Amino acid sequence: MTLQINNPRPTSLADRLRKMHWLIITLLCALAAIGVLMHFSVTDGSWTGRPVDHATRFGIILVFVIGISLLDSRIWIALAYPLYVLALVLLIGVELIGVTRLGAQRWLELGPIGLQPSELMKIAIVLALARYYQNLDPRRTGQILPLLTPIVMIGVPTALVMHQPDLGTALLIAGSGFGLMFLAGLRWRYIIAAAAVALPSAIYAYFFVLQTYQRQRVVTFLDPDADPLGAGYHQLQSRIAIGSAGLFGQGYGEGPQSQLDFLPEKHTDFIFTMIVEEFGLFGAFLVVGLFVWLLTLVMRVSVQAKSLFARLAAGGVGITIALYVLINTSMVIGLVPVVGIPLPLLSFGGTAMLTIMAGVAIVLSIHLNRDASTSRSFVW
């Protein structure tokens, strides 16, 4: 009788590097390279400052991503709950001793290090929910009582982040969490029931939860021309830049709205607008196409994984990336209010890049161990 080993794992370093999902890494590099080129355009053709900083930051994080992805994927099962608890404690710490910047209390200062715990929660919520459903009897997935735990796990950090206030990040945490619940088998009757209470909840949140500037963003979204030089300025300039782009745009470094500084936050939240203005519809399809390709590969890793935890964790990372891209691109073309969500790997800044790259590191680790049938942590 032949004994079949049902848990093959690449063991040697050379073997793990050979089986690494290099196409995902290539797509990350391509998106980051586009970001570097756009920051070169932002700085009027100077490589000093943002272009070099963006490339250096990506290169350093990429090295860590490759190193972390070589770890056994079972480590993420062991870290799932501790990371969630740590992120939750840090979020509570923000409420107590957080530092206020730009009108929001979102940061903790730990010596020379400035930390935004909500970024850690974006990944922690995915891992924690994946572990919860891994341990849950599949027959109880559709029952009401087992749904309360993930709802609380999602609701508490979402409420804490909303209170900072940070509507965009709260939407990402809630969206990733409920998206993972859907992947885990959330029944449609619960989704319909949630949608039924969403409208009155949104109305209540508008009047009693949102800050004044957040309510103004909603009003501006509904009528951006009402205050073209004030609250509606960002979206109005973005619409002008996109509307004048045409098929191939104004040319690299030639976009009038961005180069003449009519377009605000062009290196962060509105970098997609700048891409469309300079490269037109072709540039928009190229960037969105690269993200769609990346998401397709991430979701393929999810489908191919044998353990439920691995499938849900990879799928949750895919949902997080999709929400980043969907909210940012919808925001700059006026389909949703401006909520301060950057375009990962392209926008300048390290928080969104670090979050997405950390998620991708988990996906790469799962890919390396996709044939492993075990889903137990080797720690606890």
HELIX and SHEET records of a PDB file:
HELIX    1   1 LEU A   13  ARG A   18  1                                   6    
HELIX    2   2 TRP A   22  VAL A   42  1                                  21    
HELIX    3   3 ARG A   50  SER A   69  1                                  20    
HELIX    4   4 ARG A   74  ILE A   97  1                                  24    
HELIX    5   5 PRO A  117  ASN A  135  1                                  19    
HELIX    6   6 PRO A  138  ARG A  140  5                                   3    
HELIX    7   7 ILE A  144  MET A  162  1                                  19    
HELIX    8   8 LEU A  167  LEU A  183  1                                  17    
HELIX    9   9 TRP A  188  PHE A  208  1                                  21    
HELIX   10  10 THR A  212  LEU A  222  1                                  11    
HELIX   11  11 PRO A  224  ALA A  226  5                                   3    
HELIX   12  12 TYR A  233  GLY A  243  1                                  11    
HELIX   13  13 PRO A  256  GLN A  259  1                                   4    
HELIX   14  14 ILE A  271  GLN A  304  1                                  34    
HELIX   15  15 LEU A  308  VAL A  332  1                                  25    
HELIX   16  16 THR A  351  LEU A  368  1                                  18    
SHEET    1   A 3 VAL A  99  ARG A 101  0                                        
SHEET    2   A 3 ALA A 104  LEU A 110 -1                                        
SHEET    3   A 3 ILE A 113  LEU A 115 -1                                        
END                                                                             
